[in-house]
Amino acid sequence: MTKHFESRDVASTDVESTGASRRNMLKQLAAGSVALGVAGPSLLLSGCAANAQQTPATDDVAANNAVAPLKGRVRHSVASWTYGHLSIEELCQLVKSLGFGAIDLVGPKDWPTLKKHGIDCSMCNGAEINLVDGWCNPQFHPELIKRYLAHIDLVADAGYTNLICFSGNARGMDRETALNHAVIGLSQILPQAEKRGVVLQMELFNSKVDHPDYLADNSRFGIELCKRLKSNNFKLLYDIYHMQIMEGDIIRSIQDNHQYFGHYHTAGVPGRHEIDDTQELYYPAIAKAIVATGFKGYLAQEFIPTPATPQGKVQSLADAVRICDV
């Protein structure tokens, strides 16, 4: 199975705060961010036995985080690769302890573990060749068609909905030619996706920092592809981090084009780290804009946590979920 993997700068960022009011708002949103039950995963991540006794420190964590449950207006998820220091089993336990129930970018071999824990696979992967050999290049169509037809059935049989796909790199190809090639290739698998109720989601990447030469590096390209394919079973995975780098104007893009966006990813800009007040995007407003469109899909955290300790990484995820839980 090909894992979803992205090159990125893992150095910590040190962006100047945008104001005291914004800091206070984020702190309020993140207050009590570790949901009930996080003491259990903290012990797990520390390498203790599953039945280890709570320490005074973990007792304090539980006592200080007796907070209201998530509001239910946002369907939260987390990309598995960003918490790759955990096994899928451990990540399932962590997700449940934080009060949500989905993990992004998981392939068939790990679906049984998700099902054991009652966790949804909010974005399936494993059909792609890689991130650079994609649907815009007819050279790869035979292999991609074979892979995706088989994977569509796997996704449907497992009871899941979303399957990721990629445009691939240009390699000198102009965008109009690339669009035409993508339509020809994707049209050969969309009837099966429609029949099985699977939605193909092409992710938008930035080509400035992380993915040089990637074709679907702006929302206009992806939207034009959606219009040409004319299928409700083809959508865009709108990655907020990537599109902030390439074009900005995130909220307006969501308001004007939400019908083409089937899934969202988060991360802080610059640096792809936490979505707190160390970066330039204000995620509470973005999450509110998504909710206002009537979106019923998933908003998945895909930031790279900066803390050195497992407990710190847990806190980063808990904070991010609370920030987006509008």
N, C-alpha and C positions, 0 to 999 in steps of 0.2 A: 504494500500500500504506500502510495506517495503521501508524505506528510505535507501539510500546509506549512510553508516555511518562508520567512521573509528576511532579507538582509536589513539590518538596522543599526543605528548608532546606539549602543547601550550605555554610553556615558551619561551621567546625571546632568540635568539641565539646571540652570540657576537664573530663572527669568524673574525680573523685578515684578513685585506685586502690582496689580492694577488698582488698588485702593482698599481702604479699610472696610468699606461697606461690603465689597465683594468677599473679602476674607471672612468677615463675620457671617455672611450668608452661607458660605461653604462650610464653615465650622458648625453652624447650626444644622445644616443638612446632614453633615457627617456625624453629628453628636449621637452617641449610642450606636455607632455604625456596626459594631460587631453584634450580630443578632444572637439571641439565646441559643446556646449549644456550641458556641465557638470555642469554649474551653475544651470540649472533647477533641476537636481537630488540633487544637494547640498542643495537647498532650500527644496526639498521634504524630504530629509533625516533629515533635521533640524526640521521637524514637521511643516513647514510653509504651508500655503495654496498653491494650485497649481498655482494660479494667483498672487502670492506675487511679489512685486516689487524687482528688483535687488538692492543690496546694493553696495556702492563703492567697497567693497572687491570682490564681485562676478563680478562686471564690470571689475575689474583688472584681474581676472581669465580668463574671456573671451578674453580680449584684449591681454593677454600674451600667449594665446594658439590658435591663429589663424594659425594652422599648416596644413601641407598637409594631405590629407586623407590617410587612411591605404593603403599599396601598393598593396594588393590583391593577393599576392603570398602565404599567409598563411590564412587559414580559422580559425578564432579565436572563442573560446568559453570560458565559465567559469562554473565550477561546482556549482550547486545551493547551496549545503550544506555549502560551504565555505563562502557564503554571506547570511547565514540563518537569520541574523538580519533584512533582508529585506523580504517583501512579494514577491511572484512571480511577481505580478503587478509592484512593485517598481524595482525589478531586471530587468525586461524587459525594463523599461524606462531607467535604468542606462546603460544597454548594448547598446541600440540604441544611447544614447548620446555619447558613447565612439566609435561609428563608426563600430561596428560589430553586428552580428545578430544571435547568437546561445547561448543556455544554455544547459549544461550537466546535466544528472541525474534528469530528471523530469518524473513523472508518469502521468497516464491518467487523473487524476482529474484536473491537472493544464495545460493540453494541450490546452484547449479552451482559456486560458489567453495568452499563447504564440501565438496562431493563431491570436488573436485579435490585437496583436502588430506586427505581421509579423516576429516573432522570431522562428527559427528552434529549434527543440529538437535534439541536436547533439548526445545524448546518452540517450536512454529511459531506465527506470528501473521499478521495481514493480513486476516483475515475480519471482524474487528470493525469497527463504524462508528467508534467512539471509546470512551472509558472511561465515559462518562456515559449514553449512549443504548444500554441493554442489554436483556437478555432479560426483565427484570421489567416492562417496559412494552410492552403489545401494540401501541402505535403504531409500534414499530420492528420488529415481527415480520416483516412482508413482506420488508423489505430484509435483515434478518438471516438469514432462512431462505434467501433466494436466495444470499447471500454464503457462508453456511456450507456449503450443499450443494455448491457449486462447490469450496470450499476443502477440504472433506473428501476429495474425489477427488484434488485436487492433492497433499495430504499423503500419502495412501495411495500414489499413483502414484510419489511420490518415495521411498517406503520409510520414511517417518517415522511417528510414533505420536501425539504429543501436539499438541493444538490449543487455544490459550487462548480463553477467553470471559469475559464480564463481566456482572454483574447490572445495572449502570447505577444511576442515582440515583433516589431515592424521589419527589421532587417532590410531597410531600404524601401519597403512597400509604402505606397501612398494610402491615405486613409479611406478614400472611396473604394479602391481595390480591396482593401482589407474588409470593409463592410460587406461588399459583395461576396467575398469568399466566406465570411462568417455566416451570412444568410444561407448560402448553399449548403454548408456543412451542418449547421444547427437545424435546418429544415428536415434533415434526414433522421433526426432523433426526437424532434418535438412531438410528432404524432404519438410516439410511444409514451413520452412524458405526459401528454394530455390524457391518454387512455388510462394511465396508472395513477394520475393525480399527483405527479411529481413536478416541482417548480425548479427549473434551472436558474441559477443566480450567478450572473457574471460579475466578478468583483472589479471595482474601479481602484486602480493603484496610482500612486504618484510616480512619475518618471524623472523627477527632479532630484530626489534624495535616495530612494530605496530601490526603484525598479527602472533603471535606464532603458529606453527604447520600448517600453510597454505601450501597447496601442490604446487600450481602454483607460487612458489617463485623464479623462475629463468626462463630466456628466453628459455633455452634448453628444459625444461619440456613442455612449451607451444608450442614451434615449433614442437616437436615430436608429440604432440597431433594434431596439424594442419596437419602434414604429414599423420598421420593415418586416419584422417577423410576425407581428399582429397576433400574438398568442399570450393569453393570460398565464401560461406556464413558462414564460421567460421574463425574468425580472433582473434588476440590478442590485447587487450588494453594495450599498452606498457606504463606503468607508469614510467617516467624517475626518479622521486624521489625514488620509491621503488627499481628500478633496479640499481640505483647508490649505494644504501645501500648494496644490495646483491652481485653485480658482477662488477660494474663500467664498463669502456670501452664502454661508451654509444654510441659515434659516430660510432665506428667500428661495434657495434651490429646493429645499424640502417642501415648502409651501406650494411652489409652482409645479413640481414634478413628482410629487409623492406617489402618484399612480404607477410610476415605473420602478419605484424602490420597494423591494420585497424584504429587505433585511438591512440592519445597520450595525456598524462596528465603531467603537470608540478608541481613542487614545489621545494623550496630550501632545500639543504642538508648541514648541519644537521638542524633539527627543523621543517621542513615543512612550512617555512614561505616565505617571499618575495624572488623573483628570482634575486635579485640585487647583489651588490658586498659584501654583508654580508655572502655569502655562497660559496660553493666550485665548483658548476657547472657554466659553462659559456654558458648561453642559446643562445646568438646570434649565436655561432658556431653550437650548436645543432640544432637550427631552420634552419640554412642554410643547414645542412646535410639532414634534413628531406625534405626540398624543393628540393634539388638536386636529390632525388630519384624519383621525379615526383609524390609524394604523393598528393592526392586531397581531403583527409579527413580533420578531425578537429584536431587542437591542443588546448586542453582545459586547462585553468589555474585552478589548484586545490590546491593552497597554502592557508594557514590560515593567513589572514592579521593581522599584529601586532598593528597598530594604535588603540588608544582608541576611537577616534571620527569617526562618519560616514564619514565625509569628508576625513579623513586620509585613511580610507579603500577604498574609491573611488579612491584616488590618487594611492594607491598600485596597484589596478587593471589596471588603466590607464598606469602606468609605466610598468607593466608586459607585457601588450599587445604591447606597443611600443618596448620593448626589443626584443620580438619575431617576430616583424613585419619586417623581413629581405627582 
